[in-house]
Amino acid sequence: MRGSESWASSEGTRRSMQSNRGRDTKPELAVRRMLHAAGLRYRVNVRPVPELRRTVDVVFTRARVAVFIDGCFWHGCPEHYQRPGRNQEYWDDKKARNQERDAETSAVLTELGWTVLRFWEHEHPDGIAGSVIAVVSAKRSRT
């Protein structure tokens, strides 16, 4: 598949995009190591609620905290997203759908009593881990 038949502008682009990880990215692993070192235990890449057909990067089930570490390209980071030079209409639609899904996921989880924390992949893992630890600790101390 090439050209207008495919979302990829070339076979090289197609291979590159397919090799992007959906889980266990470097930012996720760095944050998870820090959370684990702080004594927190969590679930990885799971559905926090069965009726929601979406997974969360890091889930604290008892505290009801869902942590997302969003990729700058795939989720349209306002600081780092760079619009591709080719197939722009496809990628504009893809980014918009991802952002709509992210907003819907956050809204559904919040309605169900979850605390949703969203971070960008470019944020420093220390800061992300610190925020997550603070929220999880606060929620656990209330119960």
DSSP file (Angstrom, degrees, kcal/mol; ACC not computed):
  #  RESIDUE AA STRUCTURE BP1 BP2  ACC     N-H-->O    O-->H-N    N-H-->O    O-->H-N    TCO  KAPPA ALPHA  PHI   PSI    X-CA   Y-CA   Z-CA
    1    1 A M              0   0    0      0, 0.0     2,-0.3     0, 0.0     7,-0.1   0.000 360.0 360.0 360.0 128.2    0.0    0.0    0.0
    2    2 A R    >   +     0   0    0      5,-0.0     3,-1.6     4,-0.0     4,-0.2  -0.923 360.0   4.0-141.8 167.1    1.4    3.3   -1.0
    3    3 A G  G >  S-     0   0    0     -2,-0.3     3,-1.3     6,-0.3     7,-0.0  -0.270 125.8  -5.0  62.9-135.6    0.3    6.9   -1.6
    4    4 A S  G 3  S+     0   0    0      1,-0.3    -1,-0.3     3,-0.0     5,-0.0   0.639 126.3  68.4 -73.1 -13.2   -3.4    7.7   -1.0
    5    5 A E  G <  S+     0   0    0     -3,-1.6     2,-0.3     3,-0.1    -1,-0.3   0.728 102.9  47.9 -75.3 -20.5   -4.3    4.0   -0.3
    6    6 A S  S <  S-     0   0    0     -3,-1.3    -4,-0.0     2,-0.2     8,-0.0  -0.837  76.1-131.0-122.0 155.5   -2.3    4.1    3.0
    7    7 A W  S    S+     0   0    0     -2,-0.3     2,-0.3    83,-0.1    84,-0.1   0.714  91.7  80.0 -72.3 -20.7   -2.0    6.5    6.0
    8    8 A A  S    S-     0   0    0      1,-0.1    -2,-0.2    -7,-0.1    -5,-0.2  -0.691  72.7-147.0 -92.9 140.6    1.8    6.3    5.6
    9    9 A S  S    S+     0   0    0     -2,-0.3    -6,-0.3     1,-0.1     2,-0.3   0.682  82.8   5.4 -78.4 -17.0    3.5    8.4    3.0
   10   10 A S  S  > S-     0   0    0     -8,-0.1     4,-2.3     1,-0.1     5,-0.1  -0.973  76.8-105.0-156.2 166.4    6.2    5.8    2.5
   11   11 A E  H  > S+     0   0    0     -2,-0.3     4,-2.4     1,-0.2     5,-0.2   0.877 120.9  53.9 -64.0 -36.4    7.1    2.3    3.5
   12   12 A G  H  > S+     0   0    0      2,-0.2     4,-2.3     1,-0.2    -1,-0.2   0.906 109.2  47.6 -63.6 -42.3    9.8    3.7    5.8
   13   13 A T  H  > S+     0   0    0      2,-0.2     4,-2.7     1,-0.2     5,-0.2   0.913 110.6  52.7 -63.7 -42.7    7.3    6.0    7.5
   14   14 A R  H  X S+     0   0    0     -4,-2.3     4,-2.2     1,-0.2    -2,-0.2   0.936 111.3  45.3 -59.3 -48.6    4.9    3.1    7.9
   15   15 A R  H  X S+     0   0    0     -4,-2.4     4,-1.3     1,-0.2    -1,-0.2   0.902 112.9  51.6 -62.5 -41.4    7.5    0.9    9.6
   16   16 A S  H  < S+     0   0    0     -4,-2.3     4,-0.4     1,-0.2     3,-0.3   0.932 112.1  44.7 -62.4 -46.4    8.6    3.7   11.8
   17   17 A M  H >< S+     0   0    0     -4,-2.7     3,-1.2     1,-0.2    -1,-0.2   0.874 111.0  53.8 -67.5 -37.0    5.1    4.5   13.0
   18   18 A Q  H 3< S+     0   0    0     -4,-2.2    -1,-0.2     1,-0.2    -2,-0.2   0.759 101.8  60.4 -69.4 -22.6    4.3    0.8   13.6
   19   19 A S  T 3< S+     0   0    0     -4,-1.3    -1,-0.2    -3,-0.3    -2,-0.2   0.567  78.0 111.6 -82.9  -6.9    7.3    0.5   15.8
   20   20 A N  S <  S-     0   0    0     -3,-1.2     2,-0.2    -4,-0.4     5,-0.0  -0.467  72.2-120.0 -67.1 135.8    6.1    3.1   18.3
   21   21 A R        -     0   0    0     -2,-0.2     3,-0.1     1,-0.1    -1,-0.1  -0.509  17.1-161.2 -80.6 143.5    5.2    1.4   21.6
   22   22 A G  S    S+     0   0    0     -2,-0.2     2,-0.3     1,-0.2    -1,-0.1   0.591  80.5  12.6 -92.9 -15.3    1.7    1.6   23.0
   23   23 A R  S    S+     0   0    0      1,-0.1    -1,-0.2    21,-0.0    34,-0.0  -0.954 110.4  41.2-152.5 167.5    3.0    0.7   26.5
   24   24 A D  S    S+     0   0    0     -2,-0.3    -1,-0.1     1,-0.1    -2,-0.1   0.859  71.1 168.8  57.8  38.8    6.2    0.5   28.4
   25   25 A T     >  -     0   0    0     -3,-0.1     4,-2.8     1,-0.1     5,-0.2  -0.333  50.4-102.6 -73.5 164.5    7.6    3.6   26.9
   26   26 A K  H  > S+     0   0    0      1,-0.2     4,-2.4     2,-0.2     5,-0.2   0.918 122.7  49.1 -57.0 -46.2   10.8    5.1   28.4
   27   27 A P  H  > S+     0   0    0      0, 0.0     4,-2.1     0, 0.0    -1,-0.2   0.922 112.8  48.1 -61.2 -41.0    8.9    7.9   30.2
   28   28 A E  H  > S+     0   0    0      1,-0.2     4,-2.9     2,-0.2    -2,-0.2   0.938 112.1  48.7 -62.4 -46.3    6.4    5.4   31.6
   29   29 A L  H  X S+     0   0    0     -4,-2.8     4,-2.4     1,-0.2    -1,-0.2   0.896 110.2  51.5 -62.4 -40.5    9.2    3.0   32.8
   30   30 A A  H  X S+     0   0    0     -4,-2.4     4,-1.6    -5,-0.2    -1,-0.2   0.928 113.5  44.1 -62.6 -44.6   11.1    5.9   34.4
   31   31 A V  H  X S+     0   0    0     -4,-2.1     4,-2.5     1,-0.2    -2,-0.2   0.924 112.4  52.1 -66.5 -44.1    8.0    7.0   36.4
   32   32 A R  H  X S+     0   0    0     -4,-2.9     4,-2.6     1,-0.2     5,-0.2   0.886 106.2  54.1 -62.3 -38.1    7.0    3.5   37.3
   33   33 A R  H  X S+     0   0    0     -4,-2.4     4,-2.4    -5,-0.2    -1,-0.2   0.919 110.8  46.6 -60.0 -42.7   10.5    2.8   38.7
   34   34 A M  H  X S+     0   0    0     -4,-1.6     4,-1.4     2,-0.2    -2,-0.2   0.895 112.1  49.7 -67.9 -40.2   10.2    5.9   40.9
   35   35 A L  H  <>S+     0   0    0     -4,-2.5     5,-2.3     2,-0.2    -2,-0.2   0.919 112.9  47.2 -63.9 -42.9    6.7    4.9   42.1
   36   36 A H  H ><5S+     0   0    0     -4,-2.6     3,-1.8     1,-0.2    -2,-0.2   0.913 109.3  53.2 -64.8 -43.0    7.9    1.4   42.9
   37   37 A A  H 3<5S+     0   0    0     -4,-2.4    -1,-0.2     1,-0.3    -2,-0.2   0.796 104.5  57.3 -62.7 -27.8   11.0    2.7   44.8
   38   38 A A  T 3<5S-     0   0    0     -4,-1.4    -1,-0.3    -5,-0.1    -2,-0.2   0.441 124.6-105.3 -82.3   0.4    8.6    4.9   46.8
   39   39 A G  T < 5S+     0   0    0     -3,-1.8     2,-0.3     1,-0.3    -3,-0.2   0.508  74.4 138.9  92.0   4.4    6.8    1.8   47.9
   40   40 A L      < -     0   0    0     -5,-2.3     2,-0.4    -6,-0.2    -1,-0.3  -0.627  36.5-157.2 -85.3 141.9    3.7    2.2   45.8
   41   41 A R        +     0   0    0     -2,-0.3     2,-0.3     2,-0.0    -5,-0.0  -0.939  22.4 157.9-118.6 144.1    2.2   -0.8   44.0
   42   42 A Y        -     0   0    0     -2,-0.4     2,-0.3    18,-0.1    18,-0.2  -0.885  38.3-104.9-153.2 172.5    0.0   -0.4   41.0
   43   43 A R  E     -A   59   0A   0     16,-2.8    16,-2.9    -2,-0.3     2,-0.4  -0.839  32.1-138.3-109.7 152.7   -1.3   -2.1   37.9
   44   44 A V  E     -A   58   0A   0     -2,-0.3    14,-0.2    14,-0.2    13,-0.2  -0.934  68.2 -10.7-120.1 132.4    0.0   -1.4   34.4
   45   45 A N  E    S+     0   0A   0     12,-1.4     2,-0.3    11,-0.6    12,-0.2   0.902  93.4 136.6  54.3  52.2   -1.9   -1.0   31.1
   46   46 A V  E     -A   56   0A   0     10,-1.1    10,-2.5    -3,-0.2    -1,-0.2  -0.823  62.8-103.9-124.5 163.5   -5.3   -2.1   32.4
   47   47 A R        -     0   0    0     -2,-0.3     8,-0.2     8,-0.2     6,-0.1  -0.790  24.8-156.5 -82.8 120.9   -8.9   -1.1   32.1
   48   48 A P  S    S+     0   0    0      0, 0.0    -1,-0.2     0, 0.0     7,-0.1   0.841  84.6  25.1 -70.1 -30.0   -9.8    0.6   35.4
   49   49 A V  S >  S-     0   0    0      5,-0.3     3,-1.7     3,-0.2     5,-0.3  -1.000  79.8-133.0-133.1 135.1  -13.5   -0.2   34.8
   50   50 A P  T 3  S+     0   0    0      0, 0.0    -1,-0.1     0, 0.0    -3,-0.0   0.830 103.2  57.7 -58.2 -35.3  -14.7   -3.0   32.6
   51   51 A E  T 3  S+     0   0    0      2,-0.1     2,-0.8     1,-0.1    -4,-0.0   0.635  90.7  81.1 -74.7 -11.0  -17.3   -1.0   30.7
   52   52 A L  S <  S-     0   0    0     -3,-1.7     2,-1.8     2,-0.1    -3,-0.2  -0.851  71.2-154.0 -96.6 112.1  -14.6    1.4   29.5
   53   53 A R        +     0   0    0     -2,-0.8     2,-0.3    -6,-0.1    -1,-0.1  -0.251  64.3  91.5 -84.4  51.9  -12.8   -0.1   26.6
   54   54 A R        -     0   0    0     -2,-1.8    -5,-0.3    -5,-0.3     2,-0.3  -0.992  66.5-133.6-142.5 148.0   -9.6    1.8   27.2
   55   55 A T        -     0   0    0     -2,-0.3     2,-0.4    -8,-0.2    -8,-0.2  -0.700  11.4-141.8-103.2 157.8   -6.5    1.1   29.1
   56   56 A V  E     -A   46   0A   0    -10,-2.5   -10,-1.1    -2,-0.3   -11,-0.6  -0.910  14.7-132.1-117.0 143.8   -4.6    3.4   31.5
   57   57 A D  E    S+     0   0A   0     10,-0.5   -12,-1.4    -2,-0.4     2,-0.4   0.932  93.0  10.1 -62.2 -49.5   -0.8    3.5   31.8
   58   58 A V  E    S-AB  44  67A   0      9,-1.9     9,-2.9   -14,-0.2     2,-0.4  -0.995  73.5-169.7-136.8 127.3   -0.7    3.2   35.6
   59   59 A V  E     -AB  43  66A   0    -16,-2.9   -16,-2.8    -2,-0.4     2,-0.7  -0.969  17.5-166.2-125.7 130.0   -3.7    2.4   37.8
   60   60 A F  E  >> - B   0  65A   0      5,-2.7     5,-1.9    -2,-0.4     4,-1.3  -0.894  16.5-172.8-107.7  96.3   -4.0    2.5   41.6
   61   61 A T  T  45S+     0   0    0     -2,-0.7    -1,-0.2     1,-0.2     3,-0.1   0.906  77.4  44.4 -64.9 -46.3   -7.2    0.5   42.0
   62   62 A R  T  45S+     0   0    0      1,-0.2    -1,-0.2     2,-0.1    -2,-0.0   0.908 120.1  41.0 -66.7 -40.5   -7.9    1.0   45.7
   63   63 A A  T  45S-     0   0    0      2,-0.1    -1,-0.2    52,-0.0    -2,-0.2   0.636 106.2-131.8 -80.0 -13.4   -7.1    4.7   45.6
   64   64 A R  T  <5 +     0   0    0     -4,-1.3    51,-2.8     1,-0.2     2,-0.5   0.953  52.8 148.7  59.4  53.7   -9.0    5.0   42.3
   65   65 A V  E   < -Bc  60 115A   0     -5,-1.9    -5,-2.7    49,-0.2     2,-0.5  -0.979  30.3-164.4-120.0 128.5   -6.2    7.0   40.6
   66   66 A A  E     -Bc  59 116A   0     49,-2.9    51,-3.1    -2,-0.5     2,-0.5  -0.960   6.1-162.9-114.8 125.6   -5.6    6.7   36.9
   67   67 A V  E     -Bc  58 117A   0     -9,-2.9    -9,-1.9    -2,-0.5   -10,-0.5  -0.936   5.5-173.0-115.5 124.7   -2.3    8.0   35.5
   68   68 A F  E     - c   0 118A   0     49,-3.0    51,-2.2    -2,-0.5     2,-0.6  -0.944  11.6-166.0-113.9 135.4   -1.7    8.7   31.8
   69   69 A I  E     - c   0 119A   0     -2,-0.4     2,-0.2    49,-0.2    51,-0.2  -0.892  24.1-157.0-118.6  97.6    1.6    9.6   30.3
   70   70 A D  E     - c   0 120A   0     49,-3.0    51,-2.4    -2,-0.6    52,-0.2  -0.530  13.8-120.7 -85.4 138.1    0.7   10.9   26.8
   71   71 A G     >  -     0   0    0     -2,-0.2     4,-2.1    49,-0.2     5,-0.2  -0.535  18.5-131.7 -73.6 138.3    3.0   11.0   23.9
   72   72 A C  H  >>S+     0   0    0     -2,-0.2     5,-2.3     1,-0.2     4,-0.7   0.885 103.2  41.2 -60.7 -41.7    3.5   14.5   22.4
   73   73 A F  H >45S+     0   0    0      3,-0.2     3,-0.6     2,-0.2    -1,-0.2   0.968 117.7  43.7 -71.8 -52.2    2.9   13.4   18.8
   74   74 A W  H 345S+     0   0    0      1,-0.2    -2,-0.2     2,-0.1    -1,-0.2   0.787 122.7  36.3 -68.3 -28.6    0.0   11.1   19.3
   75   75 A H  H 3<5S-     0   0    0     -4,-2.1    -1,-0.2    23,-0.1    -2,-0.2   0.389 111.0-112.0-109.6   2.8   -1.9   13.3   21.7
   76   76 A G  T <<5 -     0   0    0     -4,-0.7    -3,-0.2    -3,-0.6    -4,-0.1   0.942  30.9-154.1  74.3  50.3   -1.1   16.7   20.3
   77   77 A C     >< -     0   0    0     -5,-2.3     4,-2.2    -6,-0.2    -1,-0.1  -0.340  12.2-138.8 -55.1 129.3    1.1   18.3   22.9
   78   78 A P  T  4 S+     0   0    0      0, 0.0    -1,-0.2     0, 0.0    -2,-0.0   0.761 100.6  42.9 -64.6 -23.0    0.7   22.1   22.5
   79   79 A E  T  4 S+     0   0    0      1,-0.1    -2,-0.1     3,-0.0    -7,-0.0   0.865 129.2  18.1 -87.4 -39.8    4.5   22.5   23.0
   80   80 A H  T  4 S+     0   0    0     -8,-0.1     2,-0.1     2,-0.0    -7,-0.1   0.552  82.3 120.0-117.7  -9.9    6.0   19.8   21.0
   81   81 A Y     <  -     0   0    0     -4,-2.2     2,-0.5    -9,-0.1    -8,-0.1  -0.388  41.2-165.8 -63.0 129.9    3.5   18.5   18.4
   82   82 A Q        -     0   0    0     -2,-0.1     3,-0.1     0, 0.0    -6,-0.1  -0.977  20.2-127.0-119.3 121.6    4.8   18.9   14.9
   83   83 A R        -     0   0    0     -2,-0.5     5,-0.1     1,-0.1   -10,-0.0  -0.466  31.9-113.5 -66.5 128.0    2.3   18.5   12.1
   84   84 A P        -     0   0    0      0, 0.0    -1,-0.1     0, 0.0     8,-0.1  -0.245  13.6-132.3 -61.5 151.8    3.5   16.0    9.6
   85   85 A G  S    S+     0   0    0      2,-0.1     2,-0.3    -3,-0.1     3,-0.3   0.759  87.5  48.1 -76.9 -25.6    4.4   17.3    6.1
   86   86 A R  S    S+     0   0    0      1,-0.2     5,-0.2     2,-0.1   -77,-0.1  -0.811 112.4  14.9-117.1 157.7    2.5   14.6    4.3
   87   87 A N  S  > S+     0   0    0     -2,-0.3     4,-2.2     1,-0.1     5,-0.2   0.864  72.4 164.7  52.0  41.3   -1.0   13.2    4.7
   88   88 A Q  H  >  +     0   0    0     -3,-0.3     4,-2.8     1,-0.2     5,-0.2   0.859  67.5  54.4 -60.7 -39.0   -1.9   16.2    6.9
   89   89 A E  H  > S+     0   0    0      2,-0.2     4,-2.3     1,-0.2    -1,-0.2   0.929 109.5  48.1 -62.5 -44.2   -5.6   15.7    6.7
   90   90 A Y  H  > S+     0   0    0      1,-0.2     4,-2.6     2,-0.2    -2,-0.2   0.949 115.4  44.0 -58.6 -50.1   -5.3   12.1    8.0
   91   91 A W  H  X S+     0   0    0     -4,-2.2     4,-2.6     2,-0.2     5,-0.2   0.842 110.9  53.9 -69.8 -33.5   -3.0   13.2   10.9
   92   92 A D  H  X S+     0   0    0     -4,-2.8     4,-2.3    -5,-0.2    -1,-0.2   0.935 112.7  44.4 -62.1 -45.2   -5.1   16.2   11.8
   93   93 A D  H  X S+     0   0    0     -4,-2.3     4,-2.7    -5,-0.2    -2,-0.2   0.906 113.0  51.7 -64.5 -41.9   -8.1   13.9   12.1
   94   94 A K  H  X S+     0   0    0     -4,-2.6     4,-2.4     2,-0.2    -2,-0.2   0.929 111.2  46.4 -61.3 -46.8   -6.1   11.3   14.0
   95   95 A K  H  X S+     0   0    0     -4,-2.6     4,-2.5     2,-0.2    -1,-0.2   0.922 112.6  50.5 -62.0 -44.3   -4.9   13.8   16.5
   96   96 A A  H  X S+     0   0    0     -4,-2.3     4,-2.4     1,-0.2    -2,-0.2   0.914 110.9  48.7 -61.8 -43.4   -8.4   15.3   16.9
   97   97 A R  H  X S+     0   0    0     -4,-2.7     4,-2.6     2,-0.2    -1,-0.2   0.912 111.2  50.5 -63.0 -41.9   -9.9   11.8   17.5
   98   98 A N  H  X S+     0   0    0     -4,-2.4     4,-2.6     1,-0.2    -2,-0.2   0.921 111.7  47.3 -61.7 -43.7   -7.2   11.0   20.1
   99   99 A Q  H  X S+     0   0    0     -4,-2.5     4,-2.3     2,-0.2    -1,-0.2   0.885 112.1  49.7 -67.2 -37.8   -7.8   14.2   21.9
  100  100 A E  H  X S+     0   0    0     -4,-2.4     4,-2.5     2,-0.2    -2,-0.2   0.921 112.3  48.0 -64.5 -43.2  -11.6   13.7   21.9
  101  101 A R  H  X S+     0   0    0     -4,-2.6     4,-2.9     2,-0.2    -2,-0.2   0.902 110.5  52.0 -63.9 -41.2  -11.1   10.1   23.2
  102  102 A D  H  X S+     0   0    0     -4,-2.6     4,-2.5     2,-0.2    -2,-0.2   0.933 111.6  46.3 -59.9 -46.2   -8.7   11.4   25.9
  103  103 A A  H  X S+     0   0    0     -4,-2.3     4,-2.4     1,-0.2    -2,-0.2   0.909 114.0  48.1 -64.0 -42.3  -11.2   14.0   27.1
  104  104 A E  H  X S+     0   0    0     -4,-2.5     4,-2.8     2,-0.2     5,-0.2   0.918 111.2  50.4 -64.7 -43.4  -14.0   11.4   27.1
  105  105 A T  H  X S+     0   0    0     -4,-2.9     4,-2.5     1,-0.2     5,-0.2   0.934 112.0  47.3 -60.2 -47.1  -11.9    8.9   29.0
  106  106 A S  H  X S+     0   0    0     -4,-2.5     4,-2.4     1,-0.2    -1,-0.2   0.908 113.2  49.2 -61.1 -42.4  -11.1   11.5   31.6
  107  107 A A  H  X S+     0   0    0     -4,-2.4     4,-2.4     2,-0.2    -2,-0.2   0.919 111.9  47.3 -65.0 -44.6  -14.7   12.6   31.9
  108  108 A V  H  X S+     0   0    0     -4,-2.8     4,-1.6     2,-0.2    -2,-0.2   0.939 114.2  46.5 -63.5 -47.3  -16.0    9.0   32.3
  109  109 A L  H  <>S+     0   0    0     -4,-2.5     5,-2.7    -5,-0.2    -1,-0.2   0.909 112.4  50.4 -62.8 -41.4  -13.5    8.1   34.9
  110  110 A T  H ><5S+     0   0    0     -4,-2.4     3,-1.8    -5,-0.2    -1,-0.2   0.916 108.2  52.9 -62.3 -43.2  -14.0   11.3   36.8
  111  111 A E  H 3<5S+     0   0    0     -4,-2.4    -1,-0.2     1,-0.3    -2,-0.2   0.839 106.5  54.3 -59.3 -33.4  -17.8   10.7   36.8
  112  112 A L  T 3<5S-     0   0    0     -4,-1.6    -1,-0.3    -5,-0.2    -2,-0.2   0.330 128.5 -97.2 -86.5   8.1  -17.1    7.2   38.2
  113  113 A G  T < 5S+     0   0    0     -3,-1.8     2,-0.2     1,-0.3    -3,-0.2   0.601  78.4 136.7  92.2  12.1  -15.2    8.7   41.1
  114  114 A W      < -     0   0    0     -5,-2.7     2,-0.6    -6,-0.2    -1,-0.3  -0.623  52.6-130.9 -90.2 151.0  -11.6    8.3   39.8
  115  115 A T  E     -c   65   0A   0    -51,-2.8   -49,-2.9    -2,-0.2     2,-0.5  -0.911  25.4-154.6 -96.5 123.9   -8.9   10.9   40.0
  116  116 A V  E     -c   66   0A   0     -2,-0.6     2,-0.5   -51,-0.2   -49,-0.2  -0.886  10.6-171.5-106.5 125.0   -7.3   11.3   36.6
  117  117 A L  E     -c   67   0A   0    -51,-3.1   -49,-3.0    -2,-0.5     2,-0.4  -0.970   4.7-171.6-116.1 123.8   -3.8   12.5   36.2
  118  118 A R  E     +c   68   0A   0     -2,-0.5     2,-0.3   -51,-0.2   -49,-0.2  -0.958   7.5 172.7-119.5 133.3   -2.5   13.3   32.8
  119  119 A F  E     -c   69   0A   0    -51,-2.2   -49,-3.0    -2,-0.4     2,-0.3  -0.916  29.5-117.5-132.4 158.6    1.1   14.1   32.0
  120  120 A W  E >   -c   70   0A   0     -2,-0.3     3,-1.8   -51,-0.2   -49,-0.2  -0.719  26.2-120.1 -94.3 149.9    3.1   14.7   28.8
  121  121 A E  T 3  S+     0   0    0    -51,-2.4   -50,-0.1    -2,-0.3    -1,-0.1   0.742 111.6  60.4 -59.9 -23.9    6.0   12.4   27.9
  122  122 A H  T 3  S+     0   0    0    -52,-0.2    -1,-0.3     2,-0.1     2,-0.1   0.610  80.8 104.7 -82.4 -10.6    8.4   15.4   27.9
  123  123 A E  S <  S-     0   0    0     -3,-1.8    -4,-0.0     1,-0.1     5,-0.0  -0.409  87.1 -95.9 -70.8 148.3    7.7   16.2   31.6
  124  124 A H     >  -     0   0    0      1,-0.1     4,-2.1    -2,-0.1     3,-0.5  -0.425  25.2-133.8 -68.1 132.2   10.4   15.2   34.0
  125  125 A P  H  > S+     0   0    0      0, 0.0     4,-3.0     0, 0.0     5,-0.3   0.829 104.2  59.3 -56.0 -34.4    9.8   11.8   35.6
  126  126 A D  H  > S+     0   0    0      1,-0.2     4,-2.5     2,-0.2     5,-0.2   0.931 107.9  45.2 -60.1 -45.0   10.7   13.2   39.1
  127  127 A G  H  > S+     0   0    0     -3,-0.5     4,-2.2     2,-0.2    -1,-0.2   0.909 114.5  47.7 -65.7 -42.9    7.9   15.7   38.8
  128  128 A I  H  X S+     0   0    0     -4,-2.1     4,-2.6     2,-0.2     5,-0.2   0.960 113.8  46.9 -62.3 -51.1    5.4   13.2   37.5
  129  129 A A  H  X S+     0   0    0     -4,-3.0     4,-3.0     1,-0.2     5,-0.2   0.904 111.2  52.5 -59.2 -42.3    6.2   10.7   40.2
  130  130 A G  H  X S+     0   0    0     -4,-2.5     4,-2.2    -5,-0.3    -1,-0.2   0.913 110.8  46.9 -60.5 -43.4    6.1   13.3   42.9
  131  131 A S  H  X S+     0   0    0     -4,-2.2     4,-2.3     2,-0.2    -2,-0.2   0.923 113.9  47.4 -63.7 -44.8    2.6   14.4   41.8
  132  132 A V  H  X S+     0   0    0     -4,-2.6     4,-2.9     1,-0.2     5,-0.3   0.933 111.4  50.3 -64.0 -46.0    1.4   10.9   41.6
  133  133 A I  H  X S+     0   0    0     -4,-3.0     4,-2.6     1,-0.2     5,-0.2   0.912 111.0  50.0 -58.6 -43.6    2.8   10.0   45.1
  134  134 A A  H  X S+     0   0    0     -4,-2.2     4,-2.2    -5,-0.2    -1,-0.2   0.925 114.0  43.8 -61.9 -45.3    1.2   13.1   46.6
  135  135 A V  H  X S+     0   0    0     -4,-2.3     4,-2.5     2,-0.2     5,-0.2   0.937 116.0  46.2 -67.9 -46.8   -2.3   12.3   45.1
  136  136 A V  H  X S+     0   0    0     -4,-2.9     4,-2.4     1,-0.2     5,-0.2   0.920 113.7  49.4 -63.5 -42.8   -2.2    8.6   45.9
  137  137 A S  H  X S+     0   0    0     -4,-2.6     4,-2.0    -5,-0.3    -1,-0.2   0.916 111.7  48.9 -62.0 -43.2   -1.0    9.3   49.5
  138  138 A A  H  X S+     0   0    0     -4,-2.2     4,-0.9    -5,-0.2    -2,-0.2   0.907 112.4  47.7 -63.4 -42.3   -3.7   11.9   50.1
  139  139 A K  H  X S+     0   0    0     -4,-2.5     4,-0.6     1,-0.2     3,-0.3   0.883 112.1  49.7 -67.8 -36.9   -6.4    9.6   48.8
  140  140 A R  H >< S+     0   0    0     -4,-2.4     3,-0.7     1,-0.2    -1,-0.2   0.855 106.7  55.3 -70.4 -33.2   -5.2    6.7   50.9
  141  141 A S  H 3< S+     0   0    0     -4,-2.0    -1,-0.2     1,-0.2    -2,-0.2   0.728 102.1  58.4 -73.3 -19.1   -5.0    8.8   54.0
  142  142 A R  H 3<        0   0    0     -4,-0.9    -1,-0.2    -3,-0.3    -2,-0.2   0.692 360.0 360.0 -79.4 -19.7   -8.7    9.8   53.6
  143  143 A T    <<        0   0    0     -3,-0.7    -1,-0.2    -4,-0.6    -2,-0.2   0.476 360.0 360.0 -92.3 360.0   -9.9    6.2   53.7
